[in-house]
């Protein structure tokens, strides 16, 4: 497979190495000094994007016009999801996006769903906290928001997500997601479920950004030959089904 990388930041810089280690060819890399345009876009490649959120709709549009699939690891653009989905459908390309491409994190999503089902109908409270490096542009992380959405569906006592630290009291129906930015932390996510008689803590930590890059390359492999908009959950479903075969 031929791959073109968009973004040379903390994670994007590892994509080429992970792609080459899996037998793929990285044909070009785009960044702020060499931006991707419709005119310079290569043909017959899969784009892997770890750039900035505000550019994602434009990059998807370019991918669609040049007939290239695209894997998106960038967050901070989900308010534009409807327009991105329309662009993907109209162009007939394949697009897979995820707030976090670490396979361990995505199994963490499944664990969160399972645990939330167990405790969501009982007299338990829940909160989510995430930590990332000081250069991260969005807070809370897309991963933390995804965890919150998963838990919110299962907890009868929760009806809305509360992002950040309010000045006043937190309402019982709010599921709080808090954030810290410190040093060069790759990504730590922790869920706390608190009951009258016990407490459950469930966490995941990323030790290297290489796991994010590797997951994105695996997603590009899975997306080959497909059309339409997918999420990492579609990929994980296939992996789990293959494990049960």
C-alpha atoms as an extended CHARMM CRD file, in Angstrom:
* protein
*
       245  EXT
         1         1  UNK       CA              0.0000000000        0.0000000000        0.0000000000  PROA      1               0.0000000000
         2         2  UNK       CA              1.1090000000        3.5630000000       -0.7050000000  PROA      2               0.0000000000
         3         3  UNK       CA              0.6100000000        6.0410000000        2.1240000000  PROA      3               0.0000000000
         4         4  UNK       CA              0.8190000000        9.8300000000        2.2920000000  PROA      4               0.0000000000
         5         5  UNK       CA              1.1150000000       11.3620000000        5.7530000000  PROA      5               0.0000000000
         6         6  UNK       CA             -0.5390000000       14.6690000000        6.6620000000  PROA      6               0.0000000000
         7         7  UNK       CA              1.0470000000       16.2690000000        9.7130000000  PROA      7               0.0000000000
         8         8  UNK       CA              4.4960000000       15.8620000000       11.2200000000  PROA      8               0.0000000000
         9         9  UNK       CA              3.6440000000       16.5710000000       14.8370000000  PROA      9               0.0000000000
        10        10  UNK       CA              4.0730000000       14.3590000000       17.8610000000  PROA      10              0.0000000000
        11        11  UNK       CA              2.2490000000       11.3770000000       16.3790000000  PROA      11              0.0000000000
        12        12  UNK       CA              2.4570000000       12.0530000000       12.6450000000  PROA      12              0.0000000000
        13        13  UNK       CA              6.2300000000       11.8070000000       12.6950000000  PROA      13              0.0000000000
        14        14  UNK       CA              5.9610000000        8.1460000000       13.7550000000  PROA      14              0.0000000000
        15        15  UNK       CA              3.5520000000        7.0800000000       11.0000000000  PROA      15              0.0000000000
        16        16  UNK       CA              6.1940000000        6.6050000000        8.3150000000  PROA      16              0.0000000000
        17        17  UNK       CA              8.2780000000        4.2870000000       10.4750000000  PROA      17              0.0000000000
        18        18  UNK       CA              5.2970000000        2.1810000000       11.4770000000  PROA      18              0.0000000000
        19        19  UNK       CA              4.0420000000        2.0310000000        7.8840000000  PROA      19              0.0000000000
        20        20  UNK       CA              7.4170000000        0.9510000000        6.5250000000  PROA      20              0.0000000000
        21        21  UNK       CA              7.8190000000       -1.6530000000        9.2600000000  PROA      21              0.0000000000
        22        22  UNK       CA              4.5500000000       -3.2080000000        8.0530000000  PROA      22              0.0000000000
        23        23  UNK       CA              5.7450000000       -3.3030000000        4.4410000000  PROA      23              0.0000000000
        24        24  UNK       CA              4.1160000000       -0.1360000000        3.0690000000  PROA      24              0.0000000000
        25        25  UNK       CA              5.5950000000        2.7290000000        1.0580000000  PROA      25              0.0000000000
        26        26  UNK       CA              5.3220000000        6.3010000000        2.3130000000  PROA      26              0.0000000000
        27        27  UNK       CA              5.3080000000        8.3780000000       -0.8740000000  PROA      27              0.0000000000
        28        28  UNK       CA              4.9820000000       11.8700000000        0.5930000000  PROA      28              0.0000000000
        29        29  UNK       CA              4.5860000000       13.8350000000        3.8010000000  PROA      29              0.0000000000
        30        30  UNK       CA              2.6820000000       17.0970000000        4.1060000000  PROA      30              0.0000000000
        31        31  UNK       CA              2.9760000000       19.7100000000        6.8360000000  PROA      31              0.0000000000
        32        32  UNK       CA              2.7350000000       23.4540000000        7.3940000000  PROA      32              0.0000000000
        33        33  UNK       CA              5.7960000000       24.0530000000        5.2010000000  PROA      33              0.0000000000
        34        34  UNK       CA              4.5450000000       21.7020000000        2.4800000000  PROA      34              0.0000000000
        35        35  UNK       CA              0.7260000000       21.8480000000        2.7000000000  PROA      35              0.0000000000
        36        36  UNK       CA             -1.5380000000       19.3860000000        0.9370000000  PROA      36              0.0000000000
        37        37  UNK       CA             -3.5350000000       20.8120000000       -1.9710000000  PROA      37              0.0000000000
        38        38  UNK       CA             -5.6420000000       19.2780000000       -4.6980000000  PROA      38              0.0000000000
        39        39  UNK       CA             -2.8880000000       20.1470000000       -7.1830000000  PROA      39              0.0000000000
        40        40  UNK       CA             -0.0550000000       18.3430000000       -5.3600000000  PROA      40              0.0000000000
        41        41  UNK       CA             -2.0310000000       15.3960000000       -3.9760000000  PROA      41              0.0000000000
        42        42  UNK       CA             -0.5400000000       12.0410000000       -5.0460000000  PROA      42              0.0000000000
        43        43  UNK       CA             -2.6780000000        9.3800000000       -6.7070000000  PROA      43              0.0000000000
        44        44  UNK       CA             -3.5770000000        5.8940000000       -5.4910000000  PROA      44              0.0000000000
        45        45  UNK       CA             -2.6040000000        6.4750000000       -1.8730000000  PROA      45              0.0000000000
        46        46  UNK       CA             -4.2570000000        6.3790000000        1.5120000000  PROA      46              0.0000000000
        47        47  UNK       CA             -3.8760000000        9.5830000000        3.4850000000  PROA      47              0.0000000000
        48        48  UNK       CA             -3.1760000000        9.3090000000        7.2060000000  PROA      48              0.0000000000
        49        49  UNK       CA             -3.9720000000       12.5940000000        8.9000000000  PROA      49              0.0000000000
        50        50  UNK       CA             -2.5350000000       13.7630000000       12.2290000000  PROA      50              0.0000000000
        51        51  UNK       CA             -2.7080000000       17.4870000000       11.5540000000  PROA      51              0.0000000000
        52        52  UNK       CA             -5.0850000000       20.0650000000       13.0870000000  PROA      52              0.0000000000
        53        53  UNK       CA             -8.8400000000       19.8640000000       13.5090000000  PROA      53              0.0000000000
        54        54  UNK       CA             -9.8200000000       22.9160000000       11.5030000000  PROA      54              0.0000000000
        55        55  UNK       CA             -8.1520000000       21.4990000000        8.3740000000  PROA      55              0.0000000000
        56        56  UNK       CA             -9.8280000000       18.0810000000        8.4130000000  PROA      56              0.0000000000
        57        57  UNK       CA            -12.8880000000       18.9860000000        6.2680000000  PROA      57              0.0000000000
        58        58  UNK       CA            -10.6080000000       20.4670000000        3.5940000000  PROA      58              0.0000000000
        59        59  UNK       CA             -8.3430000000       17.4200000000        3.5870000000  PROA      59              0.0000000000
        60        60  UNK       CA            -11.3280000000       15.0760000000        3.2960000000  PROA      60              0.0000000000
        61        61  UNK       CA            -12.5650000000       17.1770000000        0.3830000000  PROA      61              0.0000000000
        62        62  UNK       CA             -9.1680000000       16.8780000000       -1.3250000000  PROA      62              0.0000000000
        63        63  UNK       CA             -9.1080000000       13.1370000000       -0.6780000000  PROA      63              0.0000000000
        64        64  UNK       CA            -12.5410000000       12.8520000000       -2.2500000000  PROA      64              0.0000000000
        65        65  UNK       CA            -11.6360000000       14.8870000000       -5.3280000000  PROA      65              0.0000000000
        66        66  UNK       CA             -8.4800000000       12.8160000000       -5.9080000000  PROA      66              0.0000000000
        67        67  UNK       CA            -10.1130000000        9.4560000000       -5.1420000000  PROA      67              0.0000000000
        68        68  UNK       CA             -7.9320000000        8.6020000000       -2.1680000000  PROA      68              0.0000000000
        69        69  UNK       CA             -9.0630000000        7.0060000000        1.0770000000  PROA      69              0.0000000000
        70        70  UNK       CA             -8.2440000000        8.8330000000        4.3070000000  PROA      70              0.0000000000
        71        71  UNK       CA             -7.6400000000        7.8210000000        7.9180000000  PROA      71              0.0000000000
        72        72  UNK       CA             -8.1150000000       10.6440000000       10.4270000000  PROA      72              0.0000000000
        73        73  UNK       CA             -6.4110000000       10.6560000000       13.8140000000  PROA      73              0.0000000000
        74        74  UNK       CA             -6.8960000000       14.3850000000       14.3430000000  PROA      74              0.0000000000
        75        75  UNK       CA             -9.5200000000       15.5330000000       16.8610000000  PROA      75              0.0000000000
        76        76  UNK       CA            -11.2520000000       18.8570000000       17.3930000000  PROA      76              0.0000000000
        77        77  UNK       CA            -13.3610000000       18.7440000000       14.1980000000  PROA      77              0.0000000000
        78        78  UNK       CA            -16.3690000000       16.6310000000       15.1730000000  PROA      78              0.0000000000
        79        79  UNK       CA            -18.7250000000       19.5940000000       14.9570000000  PROA      79              0.0000000000
        80        80  UNK       CA            -18.1190000000       19.2920000000       11.2010000000  PROA      80              0.0000000000
        81        81  UNK       CA            -18.8790000000       15.5600000000       11.0990000000  PROA      81              0.0000000000
        82        82  UNK       CA            -22.0760000000       15.9750000000        9.0870000000  PROA      82              0.0000000000
        83        83  UNK       CA            -20.3220000000       17.8630000000        6.2680000000  PROA      83              0.0000000000
        84        84  UNK       CA            -17.4200000000       15.4090000000        6.2800000000  PROA      84              0.0000000000
        85        85  UNK       CA            -19.8260000000       12.4740000000        6.0130000000  PROA      85              0.0000000000
        86        86  UNK       CA            -21.5770000000       14.1590000000        3.0860000000  PROA      86              0.0000000000
        87        87  UNK       CA            -18.2420000000       14.7260000000        1.3200000000  PROA      87              0.0000000000
        88        88  UNK       CA            -17.2470000000       11.0820000000        1.8140000000  PROA      88              0.0000000000
        89        89  UNK       CA            -20.5600000000        9.7620000000        0.5210000000  PROA      89              0.0000000000
        90        90  UNK       CA            -20.6040000000       12.0180000000       -2.5300000000  PROA      90              0.0000000000
        91        91  UNK       CA            -17.0230000000       11.1860000000       -3.5220000000  PROA      91              0.0000000000
        92        92  UNK       CA            -17.2660000000        7.4280000000       -2.9100000000  PROA      92              0.0000000000
        93        93  UNK       CA            -14.0080000000        7.1990000000       -0.9560000000  PROA      93              0.0000000000
        94        94  UNK       CA            -13.3970000000        5.3580000000        2.2930000000  PROA      94              0.0000000000
        95        95  UNK       CA            -12.8030000000        7.3450000000        5.4820000000  PROA      95              0.0000000000
        96        96  UNK       CA            -12.1040000000        6.0540000000        8.9760000000  PROA      96              0.0000000000
        97        97  UNK       CA            -11.7370000000        8.3620000000       11.9670000000  PROA      97              0.0000000000
        98        98  UNK       CA            -10.9700000000        7.8230000000       15.6370000000  PROA      98              0.0000000000
        99        99  UNK       CA            -10.2400000000        9.9910000000       18.6630000000  PROA      99              0.0000000000
       100       100  UNK       CA             -7.4990000000        7.5290000000       19.5390000000  PROA      100             0.0000000000
       101       101  UNK       CA             -5.9110000000        4.8250000000       17.3930000000  PROA      101             0.0000000000
       102       102  UNK       CA             -4.2220000000        2.8440000000       20.1690000000  PROA      102             0.0000000000
       103       103  UNK       CA             -5.8090000000       -0.6050000000       20.0420000000  PROA      103             0.0000000000
       104       104  UNK       CA             -5.5440000000       -0.8060000000       23.8350000000  PROA      104             0.0000000000
       105       105  UNK       CA             -7.5870000000        2.3740000000       24.2060000000  PROA      105             0.0000000000
       106       106  UNK       CA            -10.2660000000        0.9870000000       21.9480000000  PROA      106             0.0000000000
       107       107  UNK       CA            -10.4930000000       -2.1580000000       24.0300000000  PROA      107             0.0000000000
       108       108  UNK       CA            -10.6840000000        0.2620000000       26.9790000000  PROA      108             0.0000000000
       109       109  UNK       CA            -13.7860000000        1.7190000000       25.3090000000  PROA      109             0.0000000000
       110       110  UNK       CA            -15.3420000000       -1.7480000000       25.2520000000  PROA      110             0.0000000000
       111       111  UNK       CA            -14.4040000000       -2.3210000000       28.8850000000  PROA      111             0.0000000000
       112       112  UNK       CA            -15.9910000000        1.0120000000       29.8100000000  PROA      112             0.0000000000
       113       113  UNK       CA            -19.1940000000       -0.0030000000       28.0870000000  PROA      113             0.0000000000
       114       114  UNK       CA            -19.2560000000       -3.3310000000       29.9380000000  PROA      114             0.0000000000
       115       115  UNK       CA            -18.5270000000       -1.8410000000       33.3570000000  PROA      115             0.0000000000
       116       116  UNK       CA            -21.0300000000        0.9690000000       32.8160000000  PROA      116             0.0000000000
       117       117  UNK       CA            -23.7260000000       -1.5820000000       32.0000000000  PROA      117             0.0000000000
       118       118  UNK       CA            -22.9770000000       -3.3700000000       35.2720000000  PROA      118             0.0000000000
       119       119  UNK       CA            -23.0630000000       -0.2820000000       37.4830000000  PROA      119             0.0000000000
       120       120  UNK       CA            -25.1510000000        2.2030000000       35.5250000000  PROA      120             0.0000000000
       121       121  UNK       CA            -28.4670000000        0.9690000000       36.8920000000  PROA      121             0.0000000000
       122       122  UNK       CA            -27.1850000000        0.7980000000       40.4790000000  PROA      122             0.0000000000
       123       123  UNK       CA            -26.5170000000        3.5190000000       43.0440000000  PROA      123             0.0000000000
       124       124  UNK       CA            -23.0810000000        4.4700000000       41.7020000000  PROA      124             0.0000000000
       125       125  UNK       CA            -21.5350000000        7.7440000000       40.5690000000  PROA      125             0.0000000000
       126       126  UNK       CA            -18.9450000000        8.1570000000       37.8100000000  PROA      126             0.0000000000
       127       127  UNK       CA            -16.3250000000       10.6720000000       36.7090000000  PROA      127             0.0000000000
       128       128  UNK       CA            -13.6350000000       10.7740000000       34.0160000000  PROA      128             0.0000000000
       129       129  UNK       CA            -10.2260000000       12.4570000000       34.0730000000  PROA      129             0.0000000000
       130       130  UNK       CA             -7.6210000000       12.7310000000       31.3160000000  PROA      130             0.0000000000
       131       131  UNK       CA             -4.0220000000       13.9710000000       31.1760000000  PROA      131             0.0000000000
       132       132  UNK       CA             -2.0350000000       15.0180000000       28.1140000000  PROA      132             0.0000000000
       133       133  UNK       CA              1.0240000000       17.0110000000       27.1530000000  PROA      133             0.0000000000
       134       134  UNK       CA              0.9990000000       20.8020000000       27.3310000000  PROA      134             0.0000000000
       135       135  UNK       CA              1.0290000000       21.2210000000       23.5390000000  PROA      135             0.0000000000
       136       136  UNK       CA             -2.2800000000       19.4410000000       22.9790000000  PROA      136             0.0000000000
       137       137  UNK       CA             -4.6800000000       21.8820000000       21.3060000000  PROA      137             0.0000000000
       138       138  UNK       CA             -8.0240000000       20.5730000000       22.6070000000  PROA      138             0.0000000000
       139       139  UNK       CA             -9.4060000000       19.7710000000       26.0380000000  PROA      139             0.0000000000
       140       140  UNK       CA            -10.8960000000       17.4710000000       27.0080000000  PROA      140             0.0000000000
       141       141  UNK       CA             -9.4030000000       14.9140000000       24.6740000000  PROA      141             0.0000000000
       142       142  UNK       CA            -11.5310000000       13.2550000000       22.0330000000  PROA      142             0.0000000000
       143       143  UNK       CA            -10.8720000000        9.9740000000       23.8340000000  PROA      143             0.0000000000
       144       144  UNK       CA            -12.2970000000       11.3240000000       27.1090000000  PROA      144             0.0000000000
       145       145  UNK       CA            -15.3840000000       12.6290000000       25.3160000000  PROA      145             0.0000000000
       146       146  UNK       CA            -15.8900000000        9.2340000000       23.6900000000  PROA      146             0.0000000000
       147       147  UNK       CA            -15.5840000000        7.5400000000       27.0900000000  PROA      147             0.0000000000
       148       148  UNK       CA            -18.1340000000        9.9890000000       28.4540000000  PROA      148             0.0000000000
       149       149  UNK       CA            -20.6010000000        9.2920000000       25.6470000000  PROA      149             0.0000000000
       150       150  UNK       CA            -20.2560000000        5.5400000000       26.1940000000  PROA      150             0.0000000000
       151       151  UNK       CA            -20.8470000000        5.8210000000       29.9500000000  PROA      151             0.0000000000
       152       152  UNK       CA            -23.6970000000        8.3120000000       29.5420000000  PROA      152             0.0000000000
       153       153  UNK       CA            -25.7190000000        5.7610000000       27.5680000000  PROA      153             0.0000000000
       154       154  UNK       CA            -25.5300000000        3.2680000000       30.4290000000  PROA      154             0.0000000000
       155       155  UNK       CA            -25.8440000000        5.3600000000       33.5970000000  PROA      155             0.0000000000
       156       156  UNK       CA            -29.4880000000        5.9260000000       34.4520000000  PROA      156             0.0000000000
       157       157  UNK       CA            -28.5880000000        8.7680000000       36.8240000000  PROA      157             0.0000000000
       158       158  UNK       CA            -26.6560000000       10.7750000000       34.1990000000  PROA      158             0.0000000000
       159       159  UNK       CA            -28.1910000000       12.8510000000       31.4300000000  PROA      159             0.0000000000
       160       160  UNK       CA            -25.4340000000       15.2510000000       30.3330000000  PROA      160             0.0000000000
       161       161  UNK       CA            -21.6750000000       15.6360000000       30.1280000000  PROA      161             0.0000000000
       162       162  UNK       CA            -20.0010000000       18.3940000000       32.1260000000  PROA      162             0.0000000000
       163       163  UNK       CA            -16.6590000000       19.4420000000       30.6690000000  PROA      163             0.0000000000
       164       164  UNK       CA            -14.1420000000       21.1360000000       32.9570000000  PROA      164             0.0000000000
       165       165  UNK       CA            -14.3530000000       22.4180000000       36.5210000000  PROA      165             0.0000000000
       166       166  UNK       CA            -17.3920000000       24.5790000000       37.2880000000  PROA      166             0.0000000000
       167       167  UNK       CA            -17.4000000000       27.3130000000       39.9090000000  PROA      167             0.0000000000
       168       168  UNK       CA            -20.4410000000       25.9180000000       41.6550000000  PROA      168             0.0000000000
       169       169  UNK       CA            -21.7660000000       22.5380000000       42.6480000000  PROA      169             0.0000000000
       170       170  UNK       CA            -21.9190000000       19.7430000000       40.0950000000  PROA      170             0.0000000000
       171       171  UNK       CA            -25.4680000000       18.5320000000       39.4890000000  PROA      171             0.0000000000
       172       172  UNK       CA            -26.1380000000       14.8470000000       40.2250000000  PROA      172             0.0000000000
       173       173  UNK       CA            -27.2240000000       14.2400000000       36.6390000000  PROA      173             0.0000000000
       174       174  UNK       CA            -23.9400000000       15.5910000000       35.2230000000  PROA      174             0.0000000000
       175       175  UNK       CA            -21.0710000000       13.2860000000       34.2930000000  PROA      175             0.0000000000
       176       176  UNK       CA            -17.9280000000       15.3530000000       34.7730000000  PROA      176             0.0000000000
       177       177  UNK       CA            -14.9380000000       15.1020000000       32.4350000000  PROA      177             0.0000000000
       178       178  UNK       CA            -11.8830000000       16.9320000000       33.7640000000  PROA      178             0.0000000000
       179       179  UNK       CA             -8.4850000000       17.5300000000       32.1560000000  PROA      179             0.0000000000
       180       180  UNK       CA             -4.8710000000       18.2140000000       33.0470000000  PROA      180             0.0000000000
       181       181  UNK       CA             -2.0620000000       19.3800000000       30.7810000000  PROA      181             0.0000000000
       182       182  UNK       CA              1.4020000000       18.5970000000       32.0430000000  PROA      182             0.0000000000
       183       183  UNK       CA              4.8550000000       17.9220000000       30.5930000000  PROA      183             0.0000000000
       184       184  UNK       CA              5.0190000000       15.4710000000       27.7090000000  PROA      184             0.0000000000
       185       185  UNK       CA              2.3530000000       13.0030000000       28.8370000000  PROA      185             0.0000000000
       186       186  UNK       CA              1.2760000000       10.8900000000       25.8550000000  PROA      186             0.0000000000
       187       187  UNK       CA             -2.2190000000       10.2050000000       27.1730000000  PROA      187             0.0000000000
       188       188  UNK       CA             -3.6760000000        8.9470000000       30.4680000000  PROA      188             0.0000000000
       189       189  UNK       CA             -7.3890000000        8.2800000000       30.9330000000  PROA      189             0.0000000000
       190       190  UNK       CA             -9.0230000000        7.2450000000       34.1900000000  PROA      190             0.0000000000
       191       191  UNK       CA            -12.5950000000        6.3550000000       35.0470000000  PROA      191             0.0000000000
       192       192  UNK       CA            -13.7340000000        6.3400000000       38.6620000000  PROA      192             0.0000000000
       193       193  UNK       CA            -16.9850000000        4.6320000000       39.6420000000  PROA      193             0.0000000000
       194       194  UNK       CA            -17.9150000000        5.3530000000       43.2440000000  PROA      194             0.0000000000
       195       195  UNK       CA            -20.4990000000        3.5320000000       45.3220000000  PROA      195             0.0000000000
       196       196  UNK       CA            -21.5330000000        3.6320000000       48.9490000000  PROA      196             0.0000000000
       197       197  UNK       CA            -19.3840000000        0.6500000000       49.8670000000  PROA      197             0.0000000000
       198       198  UNK       CA            -16.7320000000        0.3500000000       47.1640000000  PROA      198             0.0000000000
       199       199  UNK       CA            -14.8360000000        2.1930000000       44.4460000000  PROA      199             0.0000000000
       200       200  UNK       CA            -13.6890000000        1.0150000000       41.0120000000  PROA      200             0.0000000000
       201       201  UNK       CA            -10.8730000000        2.7170000000       39.0960000000  PROA      201             0.0000000000
       202       202  UNK       CA            -10.3250000000        1.8180000000       35.4660000000  PROA      202             0.0000000000
       203       203  UNK       CA             -7.4390000000        3.3830000000       33.5480000000  PROA      203             0.0000000000
       204       204  UNK       CA             -5.2930000000        3.2880000000       30.4330000000  PROA      204             0.0000000000
       205       205  UNK       CA             -1.9390000000        4.9360000000       29.7700000000  PROA      205             0.0000000000
       206       206  UNK       CA             -0.0830000000        5.3000000000       26.4950000000  PROA      206             0.0000000000
       207       207  UNK       CA              3.6600000000        4.7050000000       26.8660000000  PROA      207             0.0000000000
       208       208  UNK       CA              4.6430000000        5.6710000000       23.3230000000  PROA      208             0.0000000000
       209       209  UNK       CA              3.0090000000        7.5800000000       20.4840000000  PROA      209             0.0000000000
       210       210  UNK       CA              4.1450000000        4.7610000000       18.2180000000  PROA      210             0.0000000000
       211       211  UNK       CA              1.0700000000        2.7980000000       19.2930000000  PROA      211             0.0000000000
       212       212  UNK       CA             -1.1520000000        5.5830000000       17.8820000000  PROA      212             0.0000000000
       213       213  UNK       CA              0.7530000000        5.5940000000       14.5960000000  PROA      213             0.0000000000
       214       214  UNK       CA              0.6740000000        1.8110000000       14.3410000000  PROA      214             0.0000000000
       215       215  UNK       CA             -3.0790000000        1.7520000000       14.9550000000  PROA      215             0.0000000000
       216       216  UNK       CA             -3.6140000000        4.3090000000       12.1960000000  PROA      216             0.0000000000
       217       217  UNK       CA             -1.6240000000        2.1790000000        9.7460000000  PROA      217             0.0000000000
       218       218  UNK       CA             -3.6520000000       -0.9010000000       10.7260000000  PROA      218             0.0000000000
       219       219  UNK       CA             -6.7870000000        1.1700000000       10.0890000000  PROA      219             0.0000000000
       220       220  UNK       CA             -5.4740000000        2.1280000000        6.6320000000  PROA      220             0.0000000000
       221       221  UNK       CA             -4.9390000000       -1.5520000000        5.8580000000  PROA      221             0.0000000000
       222       222  UNK       CA             -8.4810000000       -2.3840000000        6.9760000000  PROA      222             0.0000000000
       223       223  UNK       CA             -9.9590000000        0.5090000000        4.9650000000  PROA      223             0.0000000000
       224       224  UNK       CA             -8.3960000000       -0.5910000000        1.6750000000  PROA      224             0.0000000000
       225       225  UNK       CA            -11.0990000000       -1.3410000000       -0.8960000000  PROA      225             0.0000000000
       226       226  UNK       CA            -13.9170000000        0.0490000000        1.2830000000  PROA      226             0.0000000000
       227       227  UNK       CA            -16.2300000000        3.0050000000        0.6950000000  PROA      227             0.0000000000
       228       228  UNK       CA            -18.0820000000        5.1540000000        3.1890000000  PROA      228             0.0000000000
       229       229  UNK       CA            -17.5010000000        6.5890000000        6.6370000000  PROA      229             0.0000000000
       230       230  UNK       CA            -16.2480000000        4.3050000000        9.4000000000  PROA      230             0.0000000000
       231       231  UNK       CA            -15.0530000000        4.6310000000       12.9610000000  PROA      231             0.0000000000
       232       232  UNK       CA            -12.4710000000        2.6790000000       14.9060000000  PROA      232             0.0000000000
       233       233  UNK       CA            -15.3520000000        0.6650000000       16.3720000000  PROA      233             0.0000000000
       234       234  UNK       CA            -15.9410000000       -0.9730000000       12.9820000000  PROA      234             0.0000000000
       235       235  UNK       CA            -12.3090000000       -2.0780000000       12.8930000000  PROA      235             0.0000000000
       236       236  UNK       CA            -12.4060000000       -3.3730000000       16.4790000000  PROA      236             0.0000000000
       237       237  UNK       CA            -15.5950000000       -5.3050000000       15.7250000000  PROA      237             0.0000000000
       238       238  UNK       CA            -13.7990000000       -7.1250000000       12.9160000000  PROA      238             0.0000000000
       239       239  UNK       CA            -10.7550000000       -7.8430000000       15.0870000000  PROA      239             0.0000000000
       240       240  UNK       CA            -12.9290000000       -9.2860000000       17.8630000000  PROA      240             0.0000000000
       241       241  UNK       CA            -14.9690000000      -11.3460000000       15.4330000000  PROA      241             0.0000000000
       242       242  UNK       CA            -11.8040000000      -12.7900000000       13.8980000000  PROA      242             0.0000000000
       243       243  UNK       CA            -10.6090000000      -13.6840000000       17.3970000000  PROA      243             0.0000000000
       244       244  UNK       CA            -13.8110000000      -15.6440000000       17.9820000000  PROA      244             0.0000000000
       245       245  UNK       CA            -13.6480000000      -17.4680000000       14.6330000000  PROA      245             0.0000000000
